[in-house]
Amino acid sequence: MTLHNPNETSENLASQPRLPSGWRRLRLHLEWDGTDFHGWQAQSQGERTVQGVLEAALEPLGAFNRPMAAGRTDTGVHALEMPIHIDAGFSLSAQSTLKALNARLPPDVRVLSCVEMDENFHARFSCHWRSYSYRILNTPTASALERSRALWVPYRLEVAPMRHAAQHLIGRFDFAAFATKEERQTVREVLFCEVRAVAAPFSRGADFIEIRIIGESFLRHMVRGIVGTLLEVGGGKLQSEDVLRILESRDRGQAGSNVPPHGLYFVKAGYTPWQG
């Protein structure tokens, strides 16, 4: 996902070709379990991707253009509500399209909604912000049910210093210290960053820790690097104020390691400015 300059959204939208007569732009929200997917975007070697299985489900319906998503996800990352758009040359209604796709899609991806949009809507370029969540199971014993849904951390994490450290990340900064193999410019704006304890369902007396982060856009592995750093704060290896030093250093070696992808969720995207 890229950070756009102030005029980039309007420039990209203006450059989009107009739809052919009789075609419609549809906005879908997708949910998927990322465990067996190599992310959203179709891959050159034919790996299983969400975009790939969606295109296979669309094929029998008629003509369409390649689906566009609000953002990309890595292998193993889940999505709760990913907006995408497709340009459809077939005549099925939006509701019939939803039903037809869910009848053809594999069980680890579902279309939650489908509505017709103005052709100026673009899932990526119209987007003002993206929201991610990372789930951590902080228990002495691992969970069989959560093994592909949350990161298990067996040692005790202190939430209060993690929460304090997260506040240092809110604002417009150079996030190079948290990015992996990033060739783009590395200034980004984080709009919201929160760490909270959440009681586990069917509790064994255990808690989850959820890290929620919202921004205009993110660098490669930026969220996973931030979470890895906050884990070092919660485990006592770093102080909360060290986050400021790490930001200023722009040195990836000073931040925490990237956490595994299976605890990460794309939560939603916003198409109006962030209001807090």
N, C-alpha and C positions, 0 to 999 in steps of 0.2 A: 504494500500500500504506500502511496506516495503523498507527500505534502504538497499542496498546490499553492502557487503564488496567488495574490488576491484576484487576479483576472483569469486564472487558468480555468476555473469552472465554466465561466461564461464563454471563454474561447473554445473549450472542448465541446460544449453543447452546441455552439453556433456552427462548429465544423461538422457536426453529425449530418449524414445525408437524410433527406426526407423519406418517409416511408412510401412505398409504392401504393397505388390506389388499391383499396380493399384490405390492406394490412393493418394490424393493430399492435400497439405496444402493451404487453401484459406485465404486471408487477406481481411476483410470487415471493412468499416468505417460505424458506426451507429450514427444516430441522434435520440434523443428521448426527449419527454416532460415528465419530471419525476413526474408530479403532482399525477398521479394515480399508480405509481410504488413504490414498497418497495425496491428501489435501483436496482443495476445490478444483484447481486448474488442470485441464487436460495435459498429459505428459507425452513427450515424443516417443517413448518406448512402450506406450500402451498400458501403463500402470492404471490401476483402478482409481478413478477420481469421481468426485461428485458431479462435476461438469460432464464427464463422460457418460455416466449412467443416466443423467437427466436428458442428454441429447438422444440416447438410445430409446428412452421412453417417449420423447417427442416425435421421433421419426415416423411412426405410423399415423400421426395426426395430420400430417401435411407439411407444407413449406414453412420454414422458420430460419431465423438467423441465430448465430451462436449466442447462448445465454451469457449475460454480463452480471457479475456479482458486485456487491458493495465493497468487498475486500477479498483477499486471498487467505487461505489457511494452510498450515503445514500438515504434513503427514501426522495422523493421530489426533489432531485438534477437532473438537466437537463444535457444533453450532446449534444454538437454541432458536434463533430467528434471523436467518441471513436473507436480506433482500436481494433479489435478482430481477432482471428484466429480460424478456424475450420479445422479438418482433415476429408476429405470427401471421402467416398468410392463409391459415386454415380458418374454417368458419365456426368452430365450436365456441360456445359461450365461455366466459371466464369460469363459471361454476362447473360446467361440463369438462373443461380442460383440467381443473383441479382433480375431479373424480377420475378422469382418464389417466392422468399421470400417476396418481396414487395406486391405481390398479396395475400399473406396469412397472413401477419402481420397486427396487429391493426393499426389504423391511428396515434397513438401517438408514433410510432417508425418506422424508415425508414432506409433501407440500401442505403447509398450514393454511394458506390463503392465496387467492388469485383474483386480481382486479384489473380492469382496463384502465390505462393511464393515458394522459396526453403524451404525444410523441416527444415532447421536450424533456420529459422525465428520463433520467439516466441513473441507474442503480449506483454507479461509482461517482460520476462527476456532480450529481445533485446532492451528494451526501455531505453533511456538515460535521458529523462526528461518528466514531465507532466505539463500542463498549465491549470490553472483555472481562472475564472472570476466571480466576484460578482457584481451584479447590484443593485443600490440603487436609488429609486425615491425620490428626495428631494424637495417636493412640499407641500404647505399648505393643499391641498385636495388630497385624495387618488384617484387612477385610477381604474376604473372598468376593463379595458383591461389588466392592468399589475399586477393584484392582486396575480397571481400565478407565475409571471415571475420576479418580483423585490421586494425588501424590501422597504416599504414606511416609510420614516422618515419625519415627519411634521415640525420639527424645523430646522433652518438653520445650515448647516454644512460648516465649513471653510476648503476648499480643500488644501490650501497651507500648513498648519501644518500637515495634514494627509499625504501629499506627502513627507514632510520632515521626518516624523516618519517612513514611509515605507522604506526609504533608510537605516535606521538602521537595518532592518531585512535581508538585502542582505549579504550573507556569510554563513559560516558553524558555527552553534551555537547549544547549547542545547535548544530545543524548548519545554521543559517540561511544561513551564508556559502557553502554548497555547493548550495543548493536554488534552483529556478527557479519563479517565480510560485506560491509555496506559501502557501496561506491557512490551513493547519492549524497547530497548535502544532509547533514545530520541534526539540524535544528528542528525541533518539534514542540508542539504545545500540548501538555497534559492538562485536561480540564478538571479531572476528578480522580482521586486515588484514595482508597479506603481499605482498611484491614479490619475484619470483624470476626468474632467467634460465632459459630452457628451450631445449635444443638443437632446432633445426628438423628435422622429418622430411625425408628425402631431402636432407640438408644440402648447401647450397652454401657452407658455412662461415659460415652465418648463424644468428642466435639470435632467439628470441622472448623477450619479457618478458611475464610474466603477473602481473596484479594481482588478488588474491583478497580478497574482503571479505564478511563474514558479519555479519548483524545481525537484531534482532527484526523490524524493518521499516525502510523507507527513504522519504525525501522525494522529491518529483518531481525527477528528474535528479540526485539526490544522488551516486550512484555515478559518473556521468559527470563531475560537477564535481570530485569527489575525484581521479579519474584525471587530469583536466586539470591539476590543481594539482601532483600528483606528477610529471607530465611536466615542469613548469617547474622542479621541484627537480632532476630528472635532467639537464635541459639547462643547469643553472647559473644560471637566472634567479632562483630562490629558494633560500634555505638551508633545511635540514630543520627547523630551529627556527622558521622563519616560519609553519609550519602552526599552531602554538599561537597566534600573534598573529592569524592569519586566523580561527581558531575563535572567539577572544574578541571579534573585531570584529563578528561577525554581519553583515558587509558582503559581499554577493555580488561586488562590484566588486574586492575584494582577492584573491579566489581565481582559479584558472586557469579558462579557458573550458571549456565542456562539450565533451568529445570526441565524435566521431560515434558513432552507435549500432551500427554493423556489427561492432565489436570486442567488444561486450558479450554475455555469455551468462548466462542464468539457469541455475545449476548444479543446485541441489536445494533441498528444504525439509525441515526437521526437525520431527518430532512428539513428541519428548521434549526436555527441557531441554538446552541446549548444554553439552557436557562438555569442550570444548577439543580 
